Amino acid sequence: MILAALKYKVTTALWTVDPRDYSSKKSSEVIEKLKETQFGGGEIVLFHTHSYATTKALPDIIQDLYAQGIQITNVSEAI
């Protein structure tokens, strides 16, 4: 995949934080795993769209990050 991106001059971006949301059954588990992360700036958090726990947790995660003064953006704006 990376070789194909290089060949076609496509920018790639991988995650730096994986809260393993795919293995969580409860939104509180996703939130707790993410709270273990020390955010310093520039992290890319991997979330899986098929995870019900993530869907339920995201509003609380976003609110908590904003409360910490952490700015949230999408990858295309960050690179």
Secondary structure, DSSP 8 states (H G I E B T S, - for coil): -HHHHHHTT------SB---GGG-SSHHHHHHHHHT----S---B---TT-HHHHHHHHHHHHHHHHTT-----HHHH-
